[in-house]
Amino acid sequence: MKTKARWTVVALPMIAVLLLAGSARLRAADQPAGAEVKIDNFSFGPQTITVPVGATVTWTNRDDIPHTVVSTDGVFKSKVRDTDEKFSYTFTKAGTYSYFCSIHPKMTGKVVVQ
């Protein structure tokens, strides 16, 4: 009887640790990855990006002058971003989101959320 009790005392915590570690890995794998868009030389790169629902896209201004990131349908709008400043938005619905720089309207891009 004592052997069985010792086995239970040792085995149950080990099983719990393994189960918890496995579930943490599963949750991390289920999280959508983020995506990066660089703003440089008066352009967004890549100009079109495709991400899964729930992904966060981060725009980073690598240009010497200020820019914005504004969706044409009003879903998101950044403040003016100076050099090396970032703007992020998490896409919770599938669709195509066109955007532009409100300071330089010929700068355009698109996020496709699937």
Biopython code that builds the backbone (N, CA, C, O; Angstrom):
import numpy as np
from Bio.PDB.StructureBuilder import StructureBuilder

atoms = [
    (1, "MET", "N", (0.816, -1.196, 0.000)),
    (1, "MET", "CA", (0.000, 0.000, 0.000)),
    (1, "MET", "C", (0.855, 1.253, 0.000)),
    (1, "MET", "O", (0.520, 2.232, -0.667)),
    (2, "LYS", "N", (1.976, 1.235, 0.753)),
    (2, "LYS", "CA", (2.847, 2.397, 0.813)),
    (2, "LYS", "C", (3.473, 2.700, -0.547)),
    (2, "LYS", "O", (3.662, 3.869, -0.886)),
    (3, "THR", "N", (3.796, 1.676, -1.329)),
    (3, "THR", "CA", (4.383, 1.866, -2.650)),
    (3, "THR", "C", (3.394, 2.573, -3.568)),
    (3, "THR", "O", (3.768, 3.475, -4.318)),
    (4, "LYS", "N", (2.157, 2.167, -3.508)),
    (4, "LYS", "CA", (1.122, 2.787, -4.331)),
    (4, "LYS", "C", (0.935, 4.261, -3.955)),
    (4, "LYS", "O", (0.763, 5.105, -4.834)),
    (5, "ALA", "N", (0.968, 4.567, -2.683)),
    (5, "ALA", "CA", (0.814, 5.952, -2.212)),
    (5, "ALA", "C", (1.985, 6.803, -2.673)),
    (5, "ALA", "O", (1.794, 7.944, -3.095)),
    (6, "ARG", "N", (3.214, 6.253, -2.597)),
    (6, "ARG", "CA", (4.391, 7.006, -3.068)),
    (6, "ARG", "C", (4.295, 7.289, -4.559)),
    (6, "ARG", "O", (4.585, 8.400, -5.003)),
    (7, "TRP", "N", (3.896, 6.306, -5.321)),
    (7, "TRP", "CA", (3.758, 6.475, -6.770)),
    (7, "TRP", "C", (2.760, 7.593, -7.082)),
    (7, "TRP", "O", (3.010, 8.415, -7.963)),
    (8, "THR", "N", (1.662, 7.626, -6.384)),
    (8, "THR", "CA", (0.647, 8.646, -6.580)),
    (8, "THR", "C", (1.189, 10.030, -6.243)),
    (8, "THR", "O", (0.933, 10.989, -6.971)),
    (9, "VAL", "N", (1.926, 10.141, -5.162)),
    (9, "VAL", "CA", (2.482, 11.425, -4.735)),
    (9, "VAL", "C", (3.483, 11.953, -5.768)),
    (9, "VAL", "O", (3.544, 13.162, -5.993)),
    (10, "VAL", "N", (4.253, 11.090, -6.386)),
    (10, "VAL", "CA", (5.263, 11.499, -7.373)),
    (10, "VAL", "C", (4.647, 11.680, -8.755)),
    (10, "VAL", "O", (4.948, 12.659, -9.437)),
    (11, "ALA", "N", (3.806, 10.772, -9.171)),
    (11, "ALA", "CA", (3.299, 10.758, -10.538)),
    (11, "ALA", "C", (2.268, 11.850, -10.814)),
    (11, "ALA", "O", (2.307, 12.472, -11.876)),
    (12, "LEU", "N", (1.359, 12.091, -9.892)),
    (12, "LEU", "CA", (0.309, 13.079, -10.156)),
    (12, "LEU", "C", (0.853, 14.487, -10.421)),
    (12, "LEU", "O", (0.407, 15.121, -11.377)),
    (13, "PRO", "N", (1.785, 15.005, -9.629)),
    (13, "PRO", "CA", (2.330, 16.330, -9.946)),
    (13, "PRO", "C", (3.058, 16.358, -11.293)),
    (13, "PRO", "O", (2.989, 17.353, -12.016)),
    (14, "MET", "N", (3.758, 15.262, -11.633)),
    (14, "MET", "CA", (4.468, 15.210, -12.918)),
    (14, "MET", "C", (3.475, 15.243, -14.079)),
    (14, "MET", "O", (3.701, 15.935, -15.072)),
    (15, "ILE", "N", (2.399, 14.511, -13.958)),
    (15, "ILE", "CA", (1.375, 14.495, -15.000)),
    (15, "ILE", "C", (0.759, 15.886, -15.135)),
    (15, "ILE", "O", (0.535, 16.358, -16.250)),
    (16, "ALA", "N", (0.488, 16.533, -14.028)),
    (16, "ALA", "CA", (-0.089, 17.885, -14.067)),
    (16, "ALA", "C", (0.848, 18.857, -14.778)),
    (16, "ALA", "O", (0.399, 19.671, -15.586)),
    (17, "VAL", "N", (2.141, 18.778, -14.486)),
    (17, "VAL", "CA", (3.121, 19.664, -15.130)),
    (17, "VAL", "C", (3.147, 19.420, -16.634)),
    (17, "VAL", "O", (3.161, 20.370, -17.417)),
    (18, "LEU", "N", (3.154, 18.165, -17.040)),
    (18, "LEU", "CA", (3.181, 17.841, -18.469)),
    (18, "LEU", "C", (1.927, 18.333, -19.182)),
    (18, "LEU", "O", (2.008, 18.857, -20.293)),
    (19, "LEU", "N", (0.782, 18.169, -18.556)),
    (19, "LEU", "CA", (-0.467, 18.634, -19.166)),
    (19, "LEU", "C", (-0.492, 20.150, -19.303)),
    (19, "LEU", "O", (-0.902, 20.677, -20.337)),
    (20, "LEU", "N", (-0.055, 20.848, -18.267)),
    (20, "LEU", "CA", (-0.037, 22.312, -18.324)),
    (20, "LEU", "C", (0.949, 22.812, -19.363)),
    (20, "LEU", "O", (0.654, 23.767, -20.082)),
    (21, "ALA", "N", (2.112, 22.189, -19.456)),
    (21, "ALA", "CA", (3.105, 22.611, -20.450)),
    (21, "ALA", "C", (2.577, 22.382, -21.853)),
    (21, "ALA", "O", (2.781, 23.220, -22.731)),
    (22, "GLY", "N", (1.905, 21.269, -22.081)),
    (22, "GLY", "CA", (1.355, 20.982, -23.399)),
    (22, "GLY", "C", (0.266, 21.965, -23.788)),
    (22, "GLY", "O", (0.197, 22.376, -24.947)),
    (23, "SER", "N", (-0.585, 22.350, -22.850)),
    (23, "SER", "CA", (-1.666, 23.267, -23.178)),
    (23, "SER", "C", (-1.134, 24.668, -23.463)),
    (23, "SER", "O", (-1.706, 25.381, -24.287)),
    (24, "ALA", "N", (-0.052, 25.081, -22.801)),
    (24, "ALA", "CA", (0.536, 26.394, -23.064)),
    (24, "ALA", "C", (1.091, 26.447, -24.483)),
    (24, "ALA", "O", (0.952, 27.456, -25.174)),
    (25, "ARG", "N", (1.717, 25.357, -24.911)),
    (25, "ARG", "CA", (2.242, 25.320, -26.275)),
    (25, "ARG", "C", (1.112, 25.362, -27.293)),
    (25, "ARG", "O", (1.238, 26.007, -28.333)),
    (26, "LEU", "N", (0.027, 24.692, -27.007)),
    (26, "LEU", "CA", (-1.113, 24.693, -27.912)),
    (26, "LEU", "C", (-1.702, 26.092, -28.031)),
    (26, "LEU", "O", (-2.027, 26.534, -29.133)),
    (27, "ARG", "N", (-1.841, 26.788, -26.919)),
    (27, "ARG", "CA", (-2.387, 28.146, -26.965)),
    (27, "ARG", "C", (-1.475, 29.078, -27.765)),
    (27, "ARG", "O", (-1.965, 29.893, -28.546)),
    (28, "ALA", "N", (-0.168, 28.970, -27.583)),
    (28, "ALA", "CA", (0.757, 29.832, -28.316)),
    (28, "ALA", "C", (0.680, 29.543, -29.808)),
    (28, "ALA", "O", (0.764, 30.464, -30.620)),
    (29, "ALA", "N", (0.523, 28.287, -30.175)),
    (29, "ALA", "CA", (0.449, 27.935, -31.591)),
    (29, "ALA", "C", (-0.849, 28.430, -32.217)),
    (29, "ALA", "O", (-0.889, 28.716, -33.414)),
    (30, "ASP", "N", (-1.902, 28.534, -31.427)),
    (30, "ASP", "CA", (-3.186, 28.990, -31.942)),
    (30, "ASP", "C", (-3.247, 30.498, -32.150)),
    (30, "ASP", "O", (-4.152, 30.992, -32.822)),
    (31, "GLN", "N", (-2.302, 31.231, -31.585)),
    (31, "GLN", "CA", (-2.315, 32.693, -31.697)),
    (31, "GLN", "C", (-1.839, 33.105, -33.090)),
    (31, "GLN", "O", (-0.809, 32.612, -33.551)),
    (32, "PRO", "N", (-2.565, 33.999, -33.773)),
    (32, "PRO", "CA", (-2.116, 34.467, -35.081)),
    (32, "PRO", "C", (-0.815, 35.252, -34.951)),
    (32, "PRO", "O", (-0.582, 35.962, -33.973)),
    (33, "ALA", "N", (0.004, 35.100, -35.952)),
    (33, "ALA", "CA", (1.282, 35.827, -35.961)),
    (33, "ALA", "C", (1.050, 37.283, -36.340)),
    (33, "ALA", "O", (0.051, 37.625, -36.973)),
    (34, "GLY", "N", (1.970, 38.115, -35.950)),
    (34, "GLY", "CA", (1.902, 39.520, -36.334)),
    (34, "GLY", "C", (2.549, 39.736, -37.691)),
    (34, "GLY", "O", (3.214, 38.846, -38.222)),
    (35, "ALA", "N", (2.355, 40.901, -38.238)),
    (35, "ALA", "CA", (2.943, 41.235, -39.531)),
    (35, "ALA", "C", (3.502, 42.644, -39.469)),
    (35, "ALA", "O", (3.001, 43.489, -38.728)),
    (36, "GLU", "N", (4.529, 42.891, -40.242)),
    (36, "GLU", "CA", (5.211, 44.185, -40.248)),
    (36, "GLU", "C", (5.095, 44.839, -41.619)),
    (36, "GLU", "O", (5.220, 44.179, -42.650)),
    (37, "VAL", "N", (4.856, 46.142, -41.612)),
    (37, "VAL", "CA", (4.876, 46.945, -42.835)),
    (37, "VAL", "C", (5.838, 48.099, -42.581)),
    (37, "VAL", "O", (5.714, 48.814, -41.587)),
    (38, "LYS", "N", (6.794, 48.273, -43.482)),
    (38, "LYS", "CA", (7.731, 49.386, -43.352)),
    (38, "LYS", "C", (7.250, 50.558, -44.191)),
    (38, "LYS", "O", (6.763, 50.383, -45.308)),
    (39, "ILE", "N", (7.392, 51.746, -43.640)),
    (39, "ILE", "CA", (7.119, 52.974, -44.383)),
    (39, "ILE", "C", (8.485, 53.566, -44.709)),
    (39, "ILE", "O", (9.228, 53.961, -43.811)),
    (40, "ASP", "N", (8.811, 53.624, -45.997)),
    (40, "ASP", "CA", (10.128, 54.112, -46.402)),
    (40, "ASP", "C", (10.067, 54.624, -47.832)),
    (40, "ASP", "O", (9.390, 54.046, -48.682)),
    (41, "ASN", "N", (10.780, 55.713, -48.085)),
    (41, "ASN", "CA", (10.866, 56.278, -49.435)),
    (41, "ASN", "C", (9.478, 56.538, -50.030)),
    (41, "ASN", "O", (9.220, 56.240, -51.196)),
    (42, "PHE", "N", (8.596, 57.100, -49.206)),
    (42, "PHE", "CA", (7.232, 57.449, -49.622)),
    (42, "PHE", "C", (6.445, 56.243, -50.133)),
    (42, "PHE", "O", (5.693, 56.350, -51.102)),
    (43, "SER", "N", (6.624, 55.088, -49.472)),
    (43, "SER", "CA", (5.841, 53.911, -49.855)),
    (43, "SER", "C", (5.676, 52.976, -48.662)),
    (43, "SER", "O", (6.456, 53.008, -47.710)),
    (44, "PHE", "N", (4.635, 52.141, -48.740)),
    (44, "PHE", "CA", (4.389, 51.103, -47.752)),
    (44, "PHE", "C", (4.939, 49.793, -48.317)),
    (44, "PHE", "O", (4.675, 49.466, -49.474)),
    (45, "GLY", "N", (5.686, 49.052, -47.532)),
    (45, "GLY", "CA", (6.226, 47.804, -48.043)),
    (45, "GLY", "C", (6.109, 46.674, -47.024)),
    (45, "GLY", "O", (6.588, 46.798, -45.897)),
    (46, "PRO", "N", (5.474, 45.575, -47.420)),
    (46, "PRO", "CA", (4.877, 45.360, -48.730)),
    (46, "PRO", "C", (3.603, 46.189, -48.906)),
    (46, "PRO", "O", (2.943, 46.566, -47.938)),
    (47, "GLN", "N", (3.285, 46.454, -50.151)),
    (47, "GLN", "CA", (2.108, 47.282, -50.427)),
    (47, "GLN", "C", (0.819, 46.531, -50.080)),
    (47, "GLN", "O", (-0.144, 47.133, -49.604)),
    (48, "THR", "N", (0.804, 45.223, -50.318)),
    (48, "THR", "CA", (-0.335, 44.383, -49.939)),
    (48, "THR", "C", (0.183, 43.272, -49.042)),
    (48, "THR", "O", (1.188, 42.629, -49.341)),
    (49, "ILE", "N", (-0.517, 43.060, -47.941)),
    (49, "ILE", "CA", (-0.126, 42.014, -46.992)),
    (49, "ILE", "C", (-1.364, 41.195, -46.642)),
    (49, "ILE", "O", (-2.457, 41.741, -46.494)),
    (50, "THR", "N", (-1.185, 39.876, -46.510)),
    (50, "THR", "CA", (-2.292, 38.990, -46.158)),
    (50, "THR", "C", (-2.021, 38.387, -44.787)),
    (50, "THR", "O", (-0.943, 37.850, -44.533)),
    (51, "VAL", "N", (-3.025, 38.484, -43.895)),
    (51, "VAL", "CA", (-2.888, 37.999, -42.511)),
    (51, "VAL", "C", (-4.145, 37.245, -42.109)),
    (51, "VAL", "O", (-5.199, 37.428, -42.719)),
    (52, "PRO", "N", (-4.045, 36.398, -41.087)),
    (52, "PRO", "CA", (-5.247, 35.734, -40.575)),
    (52, "PRO", "C", (-6.039, 36.658, -39.656)),
    (52, "PRO", "O", (-5.505, 37.631, -39.125)),
    (53, "VAL", "N", (-7.321, 36.341, -39.477)),
    (53, "VAL", "CA", (-8.151, 37.082, -38.525)),
    (53, "VAL", "C", (-7.485, 37.008, -37.151)),
    (53, "VAL", "O", (-7.031, 35.943, -36.733)),
    (54, "GLY", "N", (-7.429, 38.128, -36.462)),
    (54, "GLY", "CA", (-6.822, 38.189, -35.148)),
    (54, "GLY", "C", (-5.371, 38.636, -35.151)),
    (54, "GLY", "O", (-4.781, 38.850, -34.092)),
    (55, "ALA", "N", (-4.794, 38.777, -36.336)),
    (55, "ALA", "CA", (-3.388, 39.198, -36.434)),
    (55, "ALA", "C", (-3.262, 40.697, -36.201)),
    (55, "ALA", "O", (-4.170, 41.470, -36.506)),
    (56, "THR", "N", (-2.127, 41.086, -35.658)),
    (56, "THR", "CA", (-1.811, 42.496, -35.470)),
    (56, "THR", "C", (-0.782, 42.904, -36.509)),
    (56, "THR", "O", (0.261, 42.266, -36.652)),
    (57, "VAL", "N", (-1.084, 43.965, -37.225)),
    (57, "VAL", "CA", (-0.144, 44.518, -38.198)),
    (57, "VAL", "C", (0.491, 45.753, -37.568)),
    (57, "VAL", "O", (-0.201, 46.593, -36.992)),
    (58, "THR", "N", (1.812, 45.855, -37.683)),
    (58, "THR", "CA", (2.548, 46.997, -37.155)),
    (58, "THR", "C", (3.250, 47.712, -38.300)),
    (58, "THR", "O", (4.024, 47.114, -39.048)),
    (59, "TRP", "N", (2.966, 48.998, -38.419)),
    (59, "TRP", "CA", (3.625, 49.851, -39.410)),
    (59, "TRP", "C", (4.738, 50.612, -38.691)),
    (59, "TRP", "O", (4.521, 51.152, -37.606)),
    (60, "THR", "N", (5.922, 50.655, -39.287)),
    (60, "THR", "CA", (7.057, 51.379, -38.715)),
    (60, "THR", "C", (7.549, 52.397, -39.731)),
    (60, "THR", "O", (7.870, 52.050, -40.868)),
    (61, "ASN", "N", (7.606, 53.658, -39.311)),
    (61, "ASN", "CA", (8.074, 54.718, -40.200)),
    (61, "ASN", "C", (9.600, 54.712, -40.230)),
    (61, "ASN", "O", (10.245, 55.072, -39.245)),
    (62, "ARG", "N", (10.172, 54.304, -41.354)),
    (62, "ARG", "CA", (11.624, 54.298, -41.543)),
    (62, "ARG", "C", (12.060, 55.473, -42.424)),
    (62, "ARG", "O", (13.227, 55.579, -42.801)),
    (63, "ASP", "N", (11.123, 56.338, -42.740)),
    (63, "ASP", "CA", (11.408, 57.501, -43.584)),
    (63, "ASP", "C", (11.907, 58.659, -42.714)),
    (63, "ASP", "O", (11.758, 58.637, -41.492)),
    (64, "ASP", "N", (12.498, 59.669, -43.358)),
    (64, "ASP", "CA", (13.012, 60.841, -42.633)),
    (64, "ASP", "C", (11.917, 61.849, -42.311)),
    (64, "ASP", "O", (12.144, 62.807, -41.573)),
    (65, "ILE", "N", (10.736, 61.631, -42.865)),
    (65, "ILE", "CA", (9.648, 62.592, -42.688)),
    (65, "ILE", "C", (8.415, 61.897, -42.102)),
    (65, "ILE", "O", (8.290, 60.675, -42.187)),
    (66, "PRO", "N", (7.517, 62.665, -41.516)),
    (66, "PRO", "CA", (6.326, 62.074, -40.884)),
    (66, "PRO", "C", (5.352, 61.468, -41.904)),
    (66, "PRO", "O", (5.257, 61.913, -43.048)),
    (67, "HIS", "N", (4.630, 60.431, -41.443)),
    (67, "HIS", "CA", (3.584, 59.777, -42.235)),
    (67, "HIS", "C", (2.455, 59.362, -41.301)),
    (67, "HIS", "O", (2.603, 59.368, -40.079)),
    (68, "THR", "N", (1.326, 59.003, -41.901)),
    (68, "THR", "CA", (0.200, 58.432, -41.152)),
    (68, "THR", "C", (-0.225, 57.136, -41.822)),
    (68, "THR", "O", (0.203, 56.828, -42.934)),
    (69, "VAL", "N", (-1.071, 56.380, -41.134)),
    (69, "VAL", "CA", (-1.685, 55.169, -41.668)),
    (69, "VAL", "C", (-3.176, 55.295, -41.391)),
    (69, "VAL", "O", (-3.609, 55.231, -40.240)),
    (70, "VAL", "N", (-3.965, 55.476, -42.460)),
    (70, "VAL", "CA", (-5.395, 55.743, -42.309)),
    (70, "VAL", "C", (-6.179, 54.833, -43.253)),
    (70, "VAL", "O", (-5.930, 54.830, -44.458)),
    (71, "SER", "N", (-7.126, 54.060, -42.712)),
    (71, "SER", "CA", (-7.946, 53.201, -43.576)),
    (71, "SER", "C", (-8.961, 54.049, -44.330)),
    (71, "SER", "O", (-9.487, 55.028, -43.801)),
    (72, "THR", "N", (-9.227, 53.662, -45.562)),
    (72, "THR", "CA", (-10.163, 54.445, -46.391)),
    (72, "THR", "C", (-11.592, 54.355, -45.873)),
    (72, "THR", "O", (-12.409, 55.227, -46.168)),
    (73, "ASP", "N", (-11.910, 53.302, -45.097)),
    (73, "ASP", "CA", (-13.276, 53.153, -44.573)),
    (73, "ASP", "C", (-13.396, 53.542, -43.096)),
    (73, "ASP", "O", (-14.417, 53.263, -42.469)),
    (74, "GLY", "N", (-12.369, 54.179, -42.537)),
    (74, "GLY", "CA", (-12.443, 54.690, -41.176)),
    (74, "GLY", "C", (-12.270, 53.675, -40.069)),
    (74, "GLY", "O", (-12.562, 53.978, -38.912)),
    (75, "VAL", "N", (-11.799, 52.467, -40.390)),
    (75, "VAL", "CA", (-11.631, 51.430, -39.373)),
    (75, "VAL", "C", (-10.463, 51.744, -38.437)),
    (75, "VAL", "O", (-10.560, 51.511, -37.232)),
    (76, "PHE", "N", (-9.371, 52.264, -38.972)),
    (76, "PHE", "CA", (-8.225, 52.624, -38.133)),
    (76, "PHE", "C", (-7.587, 53.902, -38.651)),
    (76, "PHE", "O", (-7.693, 54.236, -39.831)),
    (77, "LYS", "N", (-6.920, 54.611, -37.744)),
    (77, "LYS", "CA", (-6.277, 55.880, -38.091)),
    (77, "LYS", "C", (-5.160, 56.154, -37.093)),
    (77, "LYS", "O", (-5.396, 56.250, -35.889)),
    (78, "SER", "N", (-3.956, 56.277, -37.604)),
    (78, "SER", "CA", (-2.838, 56.584, -36.705)),
    (78, "SER", "C", (-2.701, 58.087, -36.549)),
    (78, "SER", "O", (-3.223, 58.869, -37.344)),
    (79, "LYS", "N", (-1.991, 58.465, -35.511)),
    (79, "LYS", "CA", (-1.532, 59.843, -35.398)),
    (79, "LYS", "C", (-0.326, 59.970, -36.322)),
    (79, "LYS", "O", (0.123, 58.972, -36.886)),
    (80, "VAL", "N", (0.197, 61.158, -36.482)),
    (80, "VAL", "CA", (1.390, 61.350, -37.292)),
    (80, "VAL", "C", (2.540, 60.588, -36.637)),
    (80, "VAL", "O", (2.799, 60.733, -35.442)),
    (81, "ARG", "N", (3.221, 59.778, -37.437)),
    (81, "ARG", "CA", (4.338, 58.964, -36.960)),
    (81, "ARG", "C", (5.648, 59.544, -37.493)),
    (81, "ARG", "O", (5.829, 59.671, -38.704)),
    (82, "ASP", "N", (6.556, 59.893, -36.589)),
    (82, "ASP", "CA", (7.879, 60.366, -36.987)),
    (82, "ASP", "C", (8.802, 59.170, -37.228)),
    (82, "ASP", "O", (8.386, 58.022, -37.067)),
    (83, "THR", "N", (10.028, 59.432, -37.606)),
    (83, "THR", "CA", (10.998, 58.382, -37.896)),
    (83, "THR", "C", (11.105, 57.398, -36.735)),
    (83, "THR", "O", (11.261, 57.787, -35.578)),
    (84, "ASP", "N", (11.016, 56.110, -37.076)),
    (84, "ASP", "CA", (11.112, 54.973, -36.152)),
    (84, "ASP", "C", (9.912, 54.812, -35.220)),
    (84, "ASP", "O", (9.926, 53.930, -34.361)),
    (85, "GLU", "N", (8.888, 55.629, -35.365)),
    (85, "GLU", "CA", (7.677, 55.430, -34.563)),
    (85, "GLU", "C", (6.795, 54.384, -35.230)),
    (85, "GLU", "O", (6.828, 54.201, -36.447)),
    (86, "LYS", "N", (5.996, 53.692, -34.392)),
    (86, "LYS", "CA", (5.168, 52.581, -34.868)),
    (86, "LYS", "C", (3.689, 52.832, -34.613)),
    (86, "LYS", "O", (3.300, 53.597, -33.730)),
    (87, "PHE", "N", (2.885, 52.156, -35.423)),
    (87, "PHE", "CA", (1.438, 52.123, -35.230)),
    (87, "PHE", "C", (0.996, 50.683, -35.448)),
    (87, "PHE", "O", (1.411, 50.049, -36.418)),
    (88, "SER", "N", (0.160, 50.161, -34.557)),
    (88, "SER", "CA", (-0.324, 48.776, -34.679)),
    (88, "SER", "C", (-1.843, 48.743, -34.642)),
    (88, "SER", "O", (-2.490, 49.562, -33.990)),
    (89, "TYR", "N", (-2.395, 47.763, -35.366)),
    (89, "TYR", "CA", (-3.839, 47.547, -35.363)),
    (89, "TYR", "C", (-4.094, 46.044, -35.455)),
    (89, "TYR", "O", (-3.457, 45.345, -36.243)),
    (90, "THR", "N", (-5.031, 45.554, -34.643)),
    (90, "THR", "CA", (-5.403, 44.143, -34.664)),
    (90, "THR", "C", (-6.682, 43.972, -35.470)),
    (90, "THR", "O", (-7.695, 44.614, -35.191)),
    (91, "PHE", "N", (-6.626, 43.103, -36.468)),
    (91, "PHE", "CA", (-7.749, 42.878, -37.384)),
    (91, "PHE", "C", (-8.602, 41.721, -36.865)),
    (91, "PHE", "O", (-8.150, 40.577, -36.820)),
    (92, "THR", "N", (-9.834, 42.031, -36.474)),
    (92, "THR", "CA", (-10.714, 41.030, -35.871)),
    (92, "THR", "C", (-11.765, 40.481, -36.831)),
    (92, "THR", "O", (-12.497, 39.553, -36.488)),
    (93, "LYS", "N", (-11.841, 41.048, -38.028)),
    (93, "LYS", "CA", (-12.822, 40.591, -39.021)),
    (93, "LYS", "C", (-12.145, 40.395, -40.363)),
    (93, "LYS", "O", (-11.252, 41.154, -40.741)),
    (94, "ALA", "N", (-12.583, 39.360, -41.085)),
    (94, "ALA", "CA", (-12.061, 39.113, -42.427)),
    (94, "ALA", "C", (-12.490, 40.236, -43.365)),
    (94, "ALA", "O", (-13.547, 40.840, -43.181)),
    (95, "GLY", "N", (-11.677, 40.506, -44.354)),
    (95, "GLY", "CA", (-12.006, 41.535, -45.336)),
    (95, "GLY", "C", (-10.746, 42.135, -45.930)),
    (95, "GLY", "O", (-9.628, 41.738, -45.600)),
    (96, "THR", "N", (-10.951, 43.095, -46.808)),
    (96, "THR", "CA", (-9.844, 43.810, -47.421)),
    (96, "THR", "C", (-9.887, 45.250, -46.932)),
    (96, "THR", "O", (-10.905, 45.931, -47.058)),
    (97, "TYR", "N", (-8.778, 45.703, -46.376)),
    (97, "TYR", "CA", (-8.685, 47.021, -45.770)),
    (97, "TYR", "C", (-7.653, 47.851, -46.536)),
    (97, "TYR", "O", (-6.449, 47.625, -46.416)),
    (98, "SER", "N", (-8.132, 48.800, -47.313)),
    (98, "SER", "CA", (-7.237, 49.710, -48.024)),
    (98, "SER", "C", (-6.881, 50.857, -47.092)),
    (98, "SER", "O", (-7.690, 51.268, -46.260)),
    (99, "TYR", "N", (-5.660, 51.370, -47.240)),
    (99, "TYR", "CA", (-5.231, 52.484, -46.393)),
    (99, "TYR", "C", (-4.300, 53.404, -47.172)),
    (99, "TYR", "O", (-3.848, 53.071, -48.268)),
    (100, "PHE", "N", (-4.021, 54.571, -46.586)),
    (100, "PHE", "CA", (-3.172, 55.569, -47.235)),
    (100, "PHE", "C", (-2.528, 56.448, -46.173)),
    (100, "PHE", "O", (-2.864, 56.363, -44.991)),
    (101, "CYS", "N", (-1.604, 57.289, -46.607)),
    (101, "CYS", "CA", (-1.004, 58.296, -45.735)),
    (101, "CYS", "C", (-1.774, 59.593, -45.966)),
    (101, "CYS", "O", (-1.841, 60.077, -47.096)),
    (102, "SER", "N", (-2.348, 60.155, -44.921)),
    (102, "SER", "CA", (-3.155, 61.369, -45.099)),
    (102, "SER", "C", (-2.296, 62.594, -45.438)),
    (102, "SER", "O", (-2.814, 63.584, -45.954)),
    (103, "ILE", "N", (-1.006, 62.536, -45.156)),
    (103, "ILE", "CA", (-0.111, 63.642, -45.517)),
    (103, "ILE", "C", (0.315, 63.527, -46.975)),
    (103, "ILE", "O", (0.507, 64.531, -47.661)),
    (104, "HIS", "N", (0.461, 62.279, -47.440)),
    (104, "HIS", "CA", (0.891, 62.000, -48.819)),
    (104, "HIS", "C", (-0.091, 60.984, -49.416)),
    (104, "HIS", "O", (0.213, 59.792, -49.467)),
    (105, "PRO", "N", (-1.256, 61.441, -49.863)),
    (105, "PRO", "CA", (-2.351, 60.520, -50.267)),
    (105, "PRO", "C", (-2.026, 59.548, -51.410)),
    (105, "PRO", "O", (-2.760, 58.583, -51.625)),
    (106, "LYS", "N", (-0.937, 59.794, -52.140)),
    (106, "LYS", "CA", (-0.571, 58.862, -53.201)),
    (106, "LYS", "C", (0.090, 57.607, -52.629)),
    (106, "LYS", "O", (0.273, 56.618, -53.339)),
    (107, "MET", "N", (0.443, 57.652, -51.357)),
    (107, "MET", "CA", (0.976, 56.463, -50.674)),
    (107, "MET", "C", (-0.208, 55.598, -50.254)),
    (107, "MET", "O", (-1.040, 56.026, -49.454)),
    (108, "THR", "N", (-0.282, 54.387, -50.791)),
    (108, "THR", "CA", (-1.408, 53.506, -50.490)),
    (108, "THR", "C", (-0.925, 52.093, -50.182)),
    (108, "THR", "O", (0.179, 51.696, -50.553)),
    (109, "GLY", "N", (-1.772, 51.359, -49.503)),
    (109, "GLY", "CA", (-1.491, 49.963, -49.193)),
    (109, "GLY", "C", (-2.782, 49.215, -48.927)),
    (109, "GLY", "O", (-3.870, 49.792, -48.935)),
    (110, "LYS", "N", (-2.640, 47.907, -48.688)),
    (110, "LYS", "CA", (-3.831, 47.084, -48.493)),
    (110, "LYS", "C", (-3.487, 45.928, -47.552)),
    (110, "LYS", "O", (-2.430, 45.306, -47.662)),
    (111, "VAL", "N", (-4.414, 45.658, -46.620)),
    (111, "VAL", "CA", (-4.314, 44.491, -45.756)),
    (111, "VAL", "C", (-5.477, 43.568, -46.097)),
    (111, "VAL", "O", (-6.637, 43.976, -46.038)),
    (112, "VAL", "N", (-5.165, 42.327, -46.453)),
    (112, "VAL", "CA", (-6.186, 41.319, -46.729)),
    (112, "VAL", "C", (-6.227, 40.397, -45.518)),
    (112, "VAL", "O", (-5.227, 39.772, -45.167)),
    (113, "VAL", "N", (-7.400, 40.318, -44.880)),
    (113, "VAL", "CA", (-7.562, 39.497, -43.681)),
    (113, "VAL", "C", (-8.429, 38.301, -44.028)),
    (113, "VAL", "O", (-9.569, 38.459, -44.466)),
    (114, "GLN", "N", (-7.887, 37.100, -43.832)),
    (114, "GLN", "CA", (-8.605, 35.876, -44.200)),
    (114, "GLN", "C", (-8.939, 35.043, -42.983)),
    (114, "GLN", "O", (-9.544, 33.978, -43.110)),
]
sb = StructureBuilder()
sb.init_structure("model")
sb.init_model(0)
sb.init_chain("A")
sb.init_seg("    ")
for serial, (resi, resn, name, xyz) in enumerate(atoms, 1):
    if name == "N":
        sb.init_residue(resn, " ", resi, " ")
    sb.init_atom(name, np.array(xyz, "f"), 0.0, 1.0, " ", f" {name:<3s}", serial, name[0])
structure = sb.get_structure()
